[in-house]
Amino acid sequence: MSLLSLIKEISPQLLEGTLVTLQLTGFAISLGFVIGMFLALGRLYGRGPVRKFCIGYIEFFRGTPLLVQLFIVYYGLPRYGIKVPSIVAALLGLGLNSAAYQAEYFRGAIQSIDEGQMMAARALGMKKLQAILNILIPQALRIVIPSWSNELIYTLKYSSVAYIIGAPELMAQAKFIAAENFRYFEVFLVVAFIYLVIVSLLSWILRIIENRVRIPGLQTS
């Protein structure tokens, strides 16, 4: 069988896996975004237990392998009566892991904003929370795009680890196909090309967004 014939034969199954990968990435990065923002704010402005919890969360998820975290969710939680499907476990593992990294990106972006803006807002009568929500966060979300873009791409690629716990994403489908026809090189070469196309497309879209929302006069790396 030629390479083109092989691609035509395996395309439906790989497309199914690709859709699962994109859904998994989208949900995980969104979950990480929400949790990560709260973690960043808690670490910067929280007091006592709140700040310690945020630091502990970030250090734990950044300091342990993603695979271990997935195993804890998928194999560890059932011991305590919490059993979740493989795709949900993958979503939770990836999302919670991404939250720790996004929290640090958000924290860095917020801290890069001149402290005088907070002082000016308070001088105008704004409460601290109002200043954070209306002045700091809108700017931080524009500043953070370059580093956040990396996290989106990393999450997409790290989602391939989810096949180990049975999530039917792209790598899992490729493994099933290769186990049937034994053409591992060709199958995984096609998978690599699919990831490359998706990453290139995401990078292009994010560059456009970054250029459109860039703060005038501010250079970001």
JOLIN-V778175 format. One record per run of one state. SS is the DSSP state (2 for helix, 1 for strand, 0 for the rest). FROM is the first residue (numbers start at 0). TO is the last residue. If there is no record, write none. Layout:
SS:FROM:TO
SS:FROM:TO
This chain:
0:0:1
2:2:44
0:45:47
2:48:62
0:63:64
2:65:79
0:80:84
2:85:110
0:111:113
2:114:122
0:123:126
2:127:142
0:143:143
2:144:164
0:165:168
2:169:180
0:181:182
2:183:212
0:213:220
